[in-house]
């Protein structure tokens, strides 16, 4: 009788683009097989809880559609005709194409394009070393965080905040601009702990009654892009009703007298007209917030999705400075802890080879870039070659019409290193198979919390899959690119990075699994001063310092009306919100995620559906000046009039006409420092005749 296989429990961390960066326990069932994935109970932030999609990760690693071998296109672009080739042949071909284009146009014609398919600091970022050594075009990474981060920084001056575990010690948790149930479930772990143990209230501010809002004690359903108006009206009430901490502001903020004067006309009635909230709702929230000393603002990346997102983030973050909530444990605000980790990434990213004269191309404007927009290309050459890791722009980038046309260019050479045959991989000339996080060594920084995590290789790579770092190093050798990192193993680089940045070495971190990097209370709560040179929180921010495209931005918190406003021709405002079972376009290949999400739908209020002449399950055409597409209707009344929602970045192939929702999203860069505007789109909707 054969004995049952020995199950080993291995420690790792979730590699995906979520602020939680959960610490994991993974069952190793054999040399090339994993089983169940659980949250690590010993980690004080993860606390044993992970999202369902990562718990099902074995589905992704062992999916029958995983790319296993290098492939070369043998038919027309996008035809799906491929020939299996060896790694040597594939890398030789890629190197030859890059060198040929470099010789003809110069190095800037090549654009290494990447983002957050993995958040591992080695496997994600080693592509930058190749870029810097070869002087290829730079990348301004704007597709996710830029607008929100900029808005936070102009106020607080440092990229950190109150320890996110303090939510459990709060008496009021305000979850604003993030659907935490879908995108960072651990926020709910700590918020609900505060409710259970302290009787804390949870307030959710979002554009629709999503899963997070349904769990709240109070939900404010604002019109998209109007958060700044709500914040101003709340501050108006805080000043008017004596709930502003003037002693705190006198010590820790700049120009609070100017702010108070500015807010005189930003009344609840004024904000009601803009936000769609009724006046009573605004007063109720303001009084609850102002009367609760231990009030914790959890400010999310929803602020990063609109043209006025930086202004809205700054306005929302001002509330904690007006009440002085920063003074209390369980109070203050938090957006990300990205500033506490003090990495020196010179070796991994090749920063010693960085040439600041090399042009920077805006990641979110890949469509206009590929279509030759001179505002993007400047005086440099066209982009004639893309080397892509960790992202899927054919699905996730704005202005898909231009993106698709750009990828269809016959003169454009594309190499994609991927785990699945994504929409982007389908348009490549060479496709290389990539490892998943359990098949390579890496380490992780948790932006939404306070740990760094080790993620050692758990199983051997499946098929002929190779890690990002291994591919970069092999390609560098063929390109004649020299740098110490190209000859080092992944673990050697990780060890160097950790020690060079003042953290435990790789062996120690592997043994401990994670390291708590949380800064002291006084520093996290800015009780020794905020991050600006004057030590103050800035109610009146220096937008010019934040970005060159700052003209017209307001002096104080305000509703900055630069959004894609609904009009007679485009009466609805579209928000492309995250789905619960996808993560951008990741997990769209796993059967359980597809089964739960079913199909792309557009959420319409029942009265809107009646006006349009449609119903549940029917098909409508949605469009604007960028194009139009067909999509099924889902009746959902948890919306403001005029707001419509499409959840998830479904791949193009799941839409009726094989083009996804980002066809309708502009590639316009948000002010002052860029940023994609996924939640800021005016559209028309018409019933489709049967």
C-alpha positions as CSV (number, residue, x, y, z in Angstrom):
1,X,0.0,0.0,0.0
2,X,1.5,3.3,-1.1
3,X,1.9,6.1,1.5
4,X,0.4,9.5,1.0
5,X,2.7,12.1,-0.5
6,X,4.5,14.4,2.0
7,X,3.1,17.9,2.0
8,X,5.6,20.6,2.7
9,X,4.4,24.0,3.8
10,X,6.5,26.8,2.2
11,X,6.5,30.5,3.0
12,X,6.1,33.1,0.3
13,X,4.3,36.4,-0.5
14,X,1.6,37.3,-3.0
15,X,3.3,38.9,-6.0
16,X,0.3,40.7,-7.5
17,X,-0.6,44.3,-7.9
18,X,-2.5,44.8,-4.6
19,X,-1.4,47.0,-1.7
20,X,-1.9,44.1,0.8
21,X,1.2,42.0,-0.4
22,X,-0.1,39.1,1.8
23,X,2.3,36.7,3.5
24,X,1.5,33.2,2.3
25,X,1.7,29.5,3.3
26,X,1.9,27.3,0.2
27,X,1.6,23.5,0.0
28,X,4.4,21.9,-2.0
29,X,3.1,18.6,-3.3
30,X,6.1,17.7,-5.4
31,X,9.1,19.1,-7.3
32,X,6.8,20.8,-9.8
33,X,3.4,21.0,-8.1
34,X,1.8,23.2,-5.5
35,X,-1.5,22.7,-3.7
36,X,-3.5,25.0,-1.5
37,X,-2.5,28.6,-0.7
38,X,-3.3,30.2,2.6
39,X,-2.7,33.4,4.4
40,X,0.1,33.3,7.0
41,X,-1.5,33.7,10.4
42,X,1.7,34.8,12.1
43,X,1.9,37.9,10.0
44,X,0.3,40.8,11.9
45,X,-1.2,42.4,8.8
46,X,-2.2,39.4,6.7
47,X,-3.5,37.7,9.8
48,X,-4.3,34.5,8.0
49,X,-6.6,36.2,5.5
50,X,-6.1,36.3,1.7
51,X,-8.4,36.9,-1.2
52,X,-10.2,34.0,-2.9
53,X,-8.4,34.4,-6.2
54,X,-5.0,34.0,-4.7
55,X,-6.2,31.1,-2.6
56,X,-6.9,29.3,-5.9
57,X,-3.4,30.0,-7.2
58,X,-2.7,26.4,-8.1
59,X,-5.3,26.9,-10.9
60,X,-3.0,29.6,-12.4
61,X,0.3,27.8,-12.0
62,X,-1.0,24.5,-13.3
63,X,-3.4,25.9,-15.9
64,X,-3.3,23.8,-19.1
65,X,-3.0,27.0,-21.2
66,X,0.3,28.1,-19.5
67,X,2.9,29.1,-22.0
68,X,5.7,26.4,-21.8
69,X,8.0,27.0,-24.8
70,X,9.4,29.9,-26.8
71,X,7.4,30.5,-29.9
72,X,7.9,32.5,-33.1
73,X,5.1,34.0,-35.2
74,X,4.8,32.4,-38.6
75,X,1.6,33.9,-39.9
76,X,0.1,37.4,-40.0
77,X,0.1,39.5,-36.8
78,X,-2.6,38.3,-34.5
79,X,-3.4,35.2,-36.6
80,X,-2.4,32.8,-33.9
81,X,0.1,30.9,-36.1
82,X,3.2,30.0,-34.1
83,X,6.2,27.7,-34.4
84,X,7.9,26.3,-31.4
85,X,11.6,27.3,-31.3
86,X,14.5,26.9,-28.8
87,X,15.5,29.5,-26.3
88,X,18.8,30.1,-28.1
89,X,17.0,30.7,-31.4
90,X,14.4,33.0,-29.7
91,X,16.9,35.1,-27.8
92,X,19.2,35.3,-30.8
93,X,16.3,36.5,-32.9
94,X,15.2,39.1,-30.4
95,X,18.8,40.5,-30.0
96,X,19.3,40.7,-33.7
97,X,16.1,42.6,-34.2
98,X,16.9,45.1,-31.4
99,X,20.4,45.6,-32.6
100,X,19.2,46.2,-36.2
101,X,16.7,48.9,-35.1
102,X,19.2,50.5,-32.8
103,X,21.7,50.8,-35.6
104,X,19.1,52.3,-37.9
105,X,17.3,54.7,-35.5
106,X,19.3,54.9,-32.4
107,X,18.8,53.3,-29.0
108,X,15.7,55.3,-28.1
109,X,13.7,53.5,-30.8
110,X,13.5,50.5,-28.4
111,X,11.0,50.7,-25.5
112,X,11.3,48.1,-22.7
113,X,7.7,48.2,-21.5
114,X,6.6,46.7,-18.1
115,X,4.5,47.1,-15.0
116,X,3.1,45.2,-12.1
117,X,2.2,41.7,-13.3
118,X,4.6,40.8,-10.5
119,X,5.5,43.2,-7.7
120,X,8.7,41.4,-6.9
121,X,11.5,44.0,-6.6
122,X,13.9,41.9,-8.7
123,X,11.7,40.1,-11.3
124,X,9.7,43.3,-11.9
125,X,12.5,45.9,-11.9
126,X,15.5,44.2,-13.5
127,X,14.3,45.3,-16.9
128,X,15.3,48.8,-15.9
129,X,19.0,47.8,-15.7
130,X,18.9,46.7,-19.4
131,X,17.1,50.0,-20.3
132,X,19.7,52.1,-18.5
133,X,22.8,50.3,-19.8
134,X,21.5,50.3,-23.4
135,X,20.1,53.9,-23.2
136,X,16.7,52.6,-24.5
137,X,13.7,54.9,-24.1
138,X,12.7,55.5,-20.5
139,X,9.2,54.8,-19.1
140,X,7.1,57.2,-17.0
141,X,5.0,54.7,-15.1
142,X,1.6,56.4,-14.8
143,X,-1.0,53.8,-15.2
144,X,-1.8,53.2,-11.6
145,X,-0.6,55.3,-8.7
146,X,0.6,58.7,-10.0
147,X,-2.4,60.9,-9.5
148,X,-3.2,59.7,-6.0
149,X,0.5,59.6,-4.9
150,X,1.0,63.2,-6.1
151,X,-2.1,64.4,-4.3
152,X,-0.9,62.8,-1.0
153,X,2.6,64.1,-1.3
154,X,1.7,67.8,-1.9
155,X,-0.1,67.7,1.5
156,X,1.9,65.4,3.7
157,X,5.3,65.7,2.0
158,X,6.2,62.0,2.7
159,X,4.9,58.8,1.4
160,X,3.8,57.1,4.6
161,X,1.1,57.4,7.2
162,X,-0.5,55.9,10.3
163,X,0.3,52.2,10.7
164,X,-2.5,50.4,8.8
165,X,-2.8,48.0,11.7
166,X,-4.1,50.9,13.7
167,X,-7.4,50.6,11.9
168,X,-8.2,48.0,14.5
169,X,-7.7,50.6,17.2
170,X,-9.8,53.2,15.6
171,X,-13.3,54.4,16.5
172,X,-14.1,55.4,12.9
173,X,-12.6,53.9,9.7
174,X,-13.3,55.9,6.5
175,X,-12.6,53.8,3.5
176,X,-12.5,56.3,0.6
177,X,-11.6,55.6,-3.0
178,X,-11.0,51.9,-2.7
179,X,-13.3,48.8,-2.9
180,X,-11.3,47.0,-0.3
181,X,-13.4,43.8,-0.5
182,X,-12.4,43.5,-4.1
183,X,-8.8,44.8,-4.1
184,X,-7.2,44.7,-0.6
185,X,-9.2,42.4,1.7
186,X,-7.0,42.9,4.7
187,X,-8.2,46.5,5.1
188,X,-11.6,44.9,6.0
189,X,-9.9,42.5,8.4
190,X,-8.6,45.4,10.6
191,X,-11.6,47.6,10.1
192,X,-14.1,44.9,11.1
193,X,-11.9,44.0,14.1
194,X,-12.3,47.6,15.3
195,X,-16.1,47.4,14.8
196,X,-16.3,44.1,16.7
197,X,-14.0,45.0,19.6
198,X,-14.5,48.7,19.9
199,X,-17.9,49.4,18.3
200,X,-16.2,51.4,15.6
201,X,-18.1,52.7,12.7
202,X,-17.1,52.1,9.1
203,X,-17.9,54.7,6.4
204,X,-17.3,54.0,2.7
205,X,-17.2,56.8,0.1
206,X,-17.3,55.5,-3.5
207,X,-19.2,55.9,-6.8
208,X,-21.4,52.9,-6.3
209,X,-22.7,50.5,-3.7
210,X,-20.0,48.0,-4.1
211,X,-19.2,45.0,-1.8
212,X,-17.3,47.3,0.6
213,X,-20.1,49.8,0.8
214,X,-22.5,47.0,1.5
215,X,-20.6,46.1,4.7
216,X,-20.4,49.8,5.9
217,X,-22.4,51.6,8.6
218,X,-22.6,54.6,6.3
219,X,-22.1,54.8,2.6
220,X,-21.8,58.0,0.6
221,X,-22.4,57.4,-3.1
222,X,-20.7,60.3,-4.8
223,X,-20.7,61.1,-8.4
224,X,-17.4,60.2,-10.0
225,X,-14.8,62.9,-9.7
226,X,-16.6,64.9,-7.0
227,X,-14.7,63.8,-3.9
228,X,-13.0,67.1,-3.5
229,X,-16.4,68.9,-3.2
230,X,-17.4,66.5,-0.4
231,X,-14.1,67.0,1.4
232,X,-14.5,70.8,1.2
233,X,-18.1,70.7,2.6
234,X,-17.0,68.5,5.4
235,X,-14.2,70.9,6.3
236,X,-16.7,73.8,6.1
237,X,-18.8,72.1,8.7
238,X,-15.8,71.2,10.9
239,X,-14.8,74.9,11.0
240,X,-18.3,76.2,11.4
241,X,-19.3,73.9,14.2
242,X,-16.1,74.1,16.3
243,X,-14.8,70.7,15.4
244,X,-11.5,72.0,13.9
245,X,-8.5,71.7,16.1
246,X,-7.0,75.2,15.8
247,X,-4.1,74.5,18.2
248,X,-3.0,71.5,16.2
249,X,-3.3,73.4,12.9
250,X,-1.4,76.4,14.2
251,X,1.5,74.1,15.1
252,X,1.4,71.6,12.2
253,X,-0.2,73.2,9.1
254,X,0.3,76.0,6.7
255,X,-2.3,78.8,6.1
256,X,-5.3,77.3,7.9
257,X,-6.8,80.8,8.1
258,X,-6.7,81.0,4.3
259,X,-8.3,77.6,4.1
260,X,-11.1,78.6,6.4
261,X,-11.8,81.7,4.4
262,X,-11.7,79.7,1.2
263,X,-14.2,77.2,2.5
264,X,-16.8,79.9,3.5
265,X,-18.7,79.3,0.3
266,X,-18.0,75.6,0.0
267,X,-21.2,74.8,1.9
268,X,-23.0,71.4,2.1
269,X,-25.6,72.9,-0.3
270,X,-22.9,73.7,-2.8
271,X,-21.4,70.2,-2.5
272,X,-24.8,68.6,-2.7
273,X,-25.3,70.0,-6.2
274,X,-21.9,68.7,-7.3
275,X,-21.8,65.3,-5.6
276,X,-25.4,64.2,-5.8
277,X,-25.5,63.6,-2.0
278,X,-28.2,65.2,0.0
279,X,-27.3,67.9,2.5
280,X,-28.3,65.7,5.5
281,X,-25.8,63.0,4.4
282,X,-23.0,65.5,4.3
283,X,-23.8,66.9,7.7
284,X,-24.1,63.4,9.2
285,X,-20.7,62.3,7.9
286,X,-19.0,65.6,8.9
287,X,-20.4,65.4,12.5
288,X,-19.5,61.8,12.9
289,X,-16.0,62.4,11.6
290,X,-15.5,65.7,13.6
291,X,-16.8,64.2,16.9
292,X,-14.6,61.1,16.7
293,X,-11.0,61.8,17.7
294,X,-9.7,58.3,16.6
295,X,-10.8,58.7,13.0
296,X,-8.7,56.8,10.4
297,X,-8.8,57.8,6.7
298,X,-7.9,54.8,4.4
299,X,-7.4,56.6,1.1
300,X,-7.2,54.4,-2.0
301,X,-6.2,54.3,-5.6
302,X,-9.6,55.3,-6.9
303,X,-8.2,58.9,-6.6
304,X,-5.7,57.9,-9.2
305,X,-8.3,57.4,-11.9
306,X,-9.6,60.8,-12.7
307,X,-8.4,64.0,-14.3
308,X,-8.8,65.9,-11.0
309,X,-7.6,62.9,-8.9
310,X,-4.6,64.6,-7.4
311,X,-6.7,67.6,-6.2
312,X,-9.3,65.2,-4.8
313,X,-6.7,63.1,-2.9
314,X,-5.2,66.3,-1.4
315,X,-8.6,67.5,-0.4
316,X,-9.6,64.3,1.3
317,X,-6.2,64.0,3.1
318,X,-6.8,67.5,4.6
319,X,-9.5,66.3,6.9
320,X,-7.1,64.6,9.3
321,X,-5.1,67.8,9.6
322,X,-8.2,70.0,10.3
323,X,-9.4,67.8,13.2
324,X,-5.9,66.9,14.4
325,X,-6.7,63.2,14.2
326,X,-3.0,62.5,13.6
327,X,-2.4,63.0,17.3
328,X,-4.1,59.8,18.3
329,X,-3.4,56.1,17.9
330,X,-6.1,54.8,15.6
331,X,-6.4,58.2,14.0
332,X,-4.8,60.1,11.1
333,X,-4.7,58.9,7.5
334,X,-3.0,56.4,5.2
335,X,-2.5,56.0,1.5
336,X,0.7,53.9,1.1
337,X,3.9,53.1,3.0
338,X,6.1,53.3,0.0
339,X,8.5,55.8,1.6
340,X,9.5,53.7,4.7
341,X,11.6,51.1,2.9
342,X,14.6,53.2,1.8
343,X,15.7,50.9,-1.0
344,X,19.0,51.4,-2.7
345,X,18.2,49.8,-6.1
346,X,21.4,50.8,-7.9
347,X,22.4,47.3,-8.7
348,X,19.0,45.8,-9.7
349,X,17.9,48.8,-11.8
350,X,21.4,49.8,-13.1
351,X,20.9,53.3,-11.7
352,X,24.7,53.9,-12.0
353,X,24.2,53.7,-15.8
354,X,21.1,56.0,-16.0
355,X,21.3,58.8,-18.5
356,X,18.8,61.6,-17.7
357,X,19.0,62.9,-21.2
358,X,17.3,59.8,-22.5
359,X,13.6,60.5,-23.3
360,X,10.8,59.3,-21.1
361,X,7.7,57.9,-22.7
362,X,4.4,57.9,-20.8
363,X,3.3,54.3,-20.1
364,X,-0.4,55.3,-20.2
365,X,0.0,56.9,-23.6
366,X,1.3,53.8,-25.4
367,X,-1.4,54.2,-28.0
368,X,-0.4,57.7,-29.1
369,X,3.3,56.7,-28.8
370,X,2.9,53.8,-31.2
371,X,0.9,55.9,-33.5
372,X,3.8,58.4,-33.8
373,X,2.4,61.3,-31.7
374,X,5.1,64.0,-31.8
375,X,4.0,65.4,-28.4
376,X,5.1,62.1,-26.9
377,X,8.0,61.2,-29.1
378,X,9.6,64.6,-29.0
379,X,12.6,64.9,-31.3
380,X,13.4,61.3,-31.0
381,X,12.8,58.4,-33.3
382,X,9.6,56.3,-33.6
383,X,9.2,53.3,-31.4
384,X,10.0,50.4,-33.6
385,X,10.6,47.7,-31.0
386,X,8.9,46.7,-27.7
387,X,10.2,44.2,-25.2
388,X,7.3,43.6,-22.8
389,X,7.2,42.0,-19.3
390,X,4.6,42.0,-16.6
391,X,1.8,43.8,-18.4
392,X,-0.8,43.4,-21.1
393,X,-1.4,46.8,-22.8
394,X,-3.6,45.3,-25.5
395,X,-6.2,44.9,-22.8
396,X,-5.4,47.3,-19.9
397,X,-4.1,50.5,-21.6
398,X,-6.3,53.5,-22.3
399,X,-7.5,54.4,-25.8
400,X,-7.4,50.8,-27.1
401,X,-8.3,51.9,-30.6
402,X,-4.8,53.5,-30.9
403,X,-3.1,50.8,-29.0
404,X,-4.5,48.1,-31.3
405,X,-3.6,50.1,-34.4
406,X,-0.1,50.6,-33.0
407,X,0.5,46.9,-32.3
408,X,-0.7,46.1,-35.8
409,X,2.1,48.1,-37.4
410,X,4.1,45.9,-39.7
411,X,7.4,47.7,-38.9
412,X,6.9,47.2,-35.1
413,X,8.9,44.3,-33.6
414,X,7.4,42.9,-30.4
415,X,8.8,40.4,-27.9
416,X,6.5,39.4,-25.0
417,X,7.6,37.4,-22.0
418,X,4.4,36.0,-20.4
419,X,2.7,33.2,-18.5
420,X,-0.3,33.0,-20.9
421,X,-1.1,33.9,-24.5
422,X,-2.6,37.3,-23.6
423,X,-4.0,39.7,-26.1
424,X,-0.6,41.4,-26.1
425,X,1.3,38.2,-26.6
426,X,-1.0,37.4,-29.6
427,X,0.4,40.4,-31.3
428,X,4.1,39.5,-30.7
429,X,6.7,38.3,-33.1
430,X,8.4,36.3,-30.3
431,X,6.7,34.9,-27.2
432,X,8.8,33.7,-24.3
433,X,7.3,31.5,-21.4
434,X,7.6,33.1,-17.9
435,X,7.6,31.5,-14.5
436,X,5.0,32.2,-11.9
437,X,6.1,33.4,-8.4
438,X,6.4,29.9,-7.0
439,X,9.0,29.1,-9.7
440,X,11.6,31.8,-9.0
441,X,13.3,33.7,-6.2
442,X,12.1,37.2,-5.4
443,X,11.4,39.6,-2.5
444,X,8.5,42.0,-2.0
445,X,7.7,45.4,-0.5
446,X,4.2,45.9,0.9
447,X,2.9,49.4,-0.1
448,X,-0.4,49.0,1.7
449,X,1.2,47.8,5.0
450,X,4.7,47.7,6.6
451,X,6.5,44.4,5.8
452,X,9.1,43.2,3.4
453,X,8.6,39.6,2.5
454,X,10.9,36.9,1.1
455,X,9.5,34.8,-1.8
456,X,12.0,31.9,-2.4
457,X,11.5,29.5,-5.3
458,X,9.2,26.7,-4.1
459,X,9.0,24.4,-7.2
460,X,11.1,24.0,-10.3
461,X,9.9,25.9,-13.4
462,X,7.3,24.1,-15.5
463,X,8.2,23.3,-19.1
464,X,10.9,25.7,-20.3
465,X,9.7,28.7,-18.4
466,X,12.3,31.2,-17.3
467,X,12.2,34.1,-14.8
468,X,12.4,37.7,-15.9
469,X,15.8,38.2,-14.5
470,X,17.2,35.2,-16.3
471,X,15.8,36.4,-19.6
472,X,17.1,39.9,-19.1
473,X,20.6,38.6,-18.3
474,X,20.6,36.2,-21.3
475,X,19.4,39.0,-23.6
476,X,22.0,41.4,-22.2
477,X,24.8,39.1,-23.1
478,X,23.6,38.9,-26.7
479,X,23.2,42.7,-26.9
480,X,26.7,43.3,-25.5
481,X,25.3,45.0,-22.4
482,X,27.6,44.9,-19.5
483,X,26.6,45.3,-15.8
484,X,27.4,43.3,-12.7
485,X,23.8,42.4,-12.1
486,X,23.6,40.5,-15.4
487,X,26.1,37.9,-14.1
488,X,24.6,37.5,-10.6
489,X,22.0,35.0,-9.6
490,X,18.6,36.2,-8.3
491,X,19.4,35.3,-4.7
492,X,22.8,37.1,-4.9
493,X,21.0,40.2,-6.1
494,X,18.3,40.0,-3.4
495,X,20.9,39.5,-0.7
496,X,22.9,42.5,-2.0
497,X,19.8,44.7,-2.2
498,X,18.6,43.8,1.3
499,X,22.0,44.5,2.9
500,X,22.7,47.6,0.9
501,X,19.4,49.0,2.0
502,X,19.9,48.3,5.7
503,X,17.6,45.3,6.0
504,X,18.3,41.7,7.1
505,X,20.2,39.6,4.5
506,X,18.5,37.1,2.3
507,X,19.2,34.1,4.5
508,X,17.8,35.8,7.6
509,X,14.7,37.0,5.7
510,X,14.1,33.6,4.4
511,X,14.2,32.2,7.9
512,X,12.0,34.9,9.4
513,X,9.7,35.0,6.3
514,X,9.1,38.8,6.7
515,X,10.4,41.8,8.4
516,X,8.3,44.6,10.0
517,X,9.6,47.9,8.8
518,X,7.1,50.1,10.5
519,X,8.5,53.5,11.6
520,X,7.8,54.8,15.1
521,X,4.4,56.3,16.0
522,X,5.7,59.9,16.2
523,X,7.2,59.6,12.7
524,X,4.3,57.8,11.2
525,X,1.8,60.3,12.6
526,X,4.1,63.3,11.7
527,X,4.2,64.5,15.3
528,X,7.8,65.5,14.6
529,X,6.7,67.4,11.6
530,X,5.4,66.6,8.1
531,X,7.7,65.8,5.2
532,X,8.1,69.3,3.7
533,X,11.1,71.5,4.6
534,X,8.9,73.6,6.9
535,X,7.6,70.6,8.7
536,X,4.0,71.6,7.9
537,X,1.0,69.9,6.3
538,X,0.2,72.0,3.3
539,X,-3.4,73.1,2.9
540,X,-2.1,75.3,0.0
541,X,0.1,73.0,-2.0
542,X,2.9,73.8,-4.4
543,X,1.5,72.1,-7.5
544,X,4.3,73.5,-9.6
545,X,6.8,71.5,-7.6
546,X,4.7,68.3,-8.1
547,X,4.7,68.3,-11.9
548,X,5.3,70.5,-14.9
549,X,1.7,70.3,-16.1
550,X,0.3,72.2,-13.2
551,X,-1.3,75.2,-14.8
552,X,-4.9,76.0,-13.6
553,X,-4.7,73.8,-10.5
554,X,-6.5,75.3,-7.4
555,X,-4.6,77.0,-4.6
556,X,-6.7,75.3,-1.9
557,X,-8.8,72.1,-1.7
558,X,-11.7,72.4,-4.1
559,X,-13.9,70.7,-6.7
560,X,-11.7,71.1,-9.8
561,X,-14.1,70.8,-12.6
562,X,-11.8,69.4,-15.4
563,X,-13.5,66.0,-15.5
564,X,-15.1,64.5,-18.7
565,X,-18.5,66.0,-17.8
566,X,-21.7,64.5,-19.0
567,X,-23.6,66.5,-21.6
568,X,-26.6,66.1,-23.9
569,X,-24.6,64.0,-26.3
570,X,-22.9,61.9,-23.6
571,X,-25.3,61.8,-20.7
572,X,-23.6,59.1,-18.6
573,X,-20.3,58.9,-16.8
574,X,-18.5,55.6,-16.9
575,X,-16.4,54.1,-14.1
576,X,-14.3,51.0,-15.0
577,X,-14.1,49.6,-11.5
578,X,-12.1,46.5,-10.4
579,X,-13.8,43.1,-10.3
580,X,-13.6,40.8,-7.3
581,X,-12.1,37.8,-9.0
582,X,-9.7,39.5,-11.5
583,X,-6.8,41.8,-10.8
584,X,-6.5,44.0,-13.9
585,X,-6.2,41.3,-16.6
586,X,-4.6,38.7,-14.2
587,X,-6.7,35.7,-13.3
588,X,-8.9,36.2,-16.4
589,X,-7.6,32.8,-17.5
590,X,-8.5,30.9,-14.3
591,X,-11.7,28.9,-14.6
592,X,-13.1,29.7,-11.2
593,X,-12.6,33.5,-11.7
594,X,-14.3,33.3,-15.0
595,X,-17.2,31.3,-13.6
596,X,-17.8,33.8,-10.8
597,X,-17.6,36.9,-13.0
598,X,-19.6,35.3,-15.8
599,X,-19.3,38.0,-18.6
600,X,-18.7,41.7,-19.1
601,X,-21.7,43.8,-18.1
602,X,-22.6,47.4,-17.7
603,X,-24.5,48.4,-14.5
604,X,-27.5,50.6,-15.1
605,X,-30.1,51.9,-12.7
606,X,-33.5,50.6,-13.4
607,X,-34.8,54.1,-14.3
608,X,-31.9,54.6,-16.6
609,X,-32.6,51.3,-18.3
610,X,-36.2,52.2,-18.8
611,X,-35.1,55.6,-20.4
612,X,-32.8,53.8,-22.7
613,X,-35.3,51.1,-23.6
614,X,-33.4,48.1,-22.3
615,X,-33.6,45.5,-19.6
616,X,-31.6,43.0,-17.6
617,X,-29.5,40.8,-19.8
618,X,-30.2,42.8,-23.0
619,X,-27.4,44.3,-25.1
620,X,-26.7,48.0,-25.4
621,X,-24.2,49.9,-27.4
622,X,-22.0,52.2,-25.4
623,X,-19.8,54.9,-27.0
624,X,-18.1,58.3,-27.2
625,X,-15.8,60.0,-29.6
626,X,-13.2,57.2,-29.3
627,X,-15.5,54.4,-30.4
628,X,-18.3,52.2,-29.3
629,X,-18.9,48.6,-28.2
630,X,-21.6,46.2,-27.3
631,X,-22.2,44.9,-23.8
632,X,-24.8,43.1,-21.7
633,X,-26.9,45.0,-19.2
634,X,-27.0,44.4,-15.4
635,X,-29.7,46.3,-13.5
636,X,-28.2,47.8,-10.4
637,X,-29.7,50.6,-8.4
638,X,-26.8,51.3,-6.1
639,X,-25.7,54.2,-8.3
640,X,-26.1,57.9,-8.7
641,X,-28.3,59.0,-11.6
642,X,-26.1,59.3,-14.7
643,X,-23.3,56.9,-13.3
644,X,-22.7,53.6,-15.0
645,X,-20.2,50.9,-13.9
646,X,-18.3,48.2,-15.8
647,X,-16.3,46.0,-13.4
648,X,-13.1,44.2,-14.3
649,X,-10.7,44.4,-17.2
650,X,-12.1,41.7,-19.2
651,X,-9.9,40.7,-22.2
652,X,-11.1,41.8,-25.5
653,X,-12.0,38.3,-26.6
654,X,-14.9,38.2,-24.0
655,X,-16.6,41.2,-25.6
656,X,-19.2,40.8,-28.3
657,X,-17.2,42.7,-30.9
658,X,-13.8,41.6,-29.5
659,X,-12.7,44.9,-28.1
660,X,-12.7,45.8,-24.4
661,X,-14.0,48.6,-22.3
662,X,-10.8,50.7,-22.4
663,X,-11.6,51.5,-26.0
664,X,-13.7,54.3,-24.5
665,X,-11.1,55.6,-22.0
666,X,-9.0,58.6,-23.0
667,X,-5.2,58.5,-22.9
668,X,-5.2,62.2,-21.8
669,X,-2.6,62.6,-19.0
670,X,-3.9,63.8,-15.6
671,X,-2.3,66.9,-14.0
672,X,0.2,67.7,-12.7
673,X,2.5,64.7,-13.3
674,X,0.5,62.3,-15.5
675,X,-1.8,59.5,-14.8
676,X,-4.5,57.4,-16.5
677,X,-8.1,58.4,-16.2
678,X,-10.0,55.1,-16.2
679,X,-12.9,56.4,-14.0
680,X,-13.4,59.6,-15.9
681,X,-15.3,58.9,-19.1
682,X,-18.5,60.4,-20.5
683,X,-20.5,58.1,-22.8
684,X,-23.8,57.6,-24.6
685,X,-25.8,54.4,-24.3
686,X,-28.3,53.1,-26.9
687,X,-30.4,50.0,-26.9
688,X,-29.3,47.4,-29.5
689,X,-32.1,46.3,-31.7
690,X,-32.7,42.5,-31.6
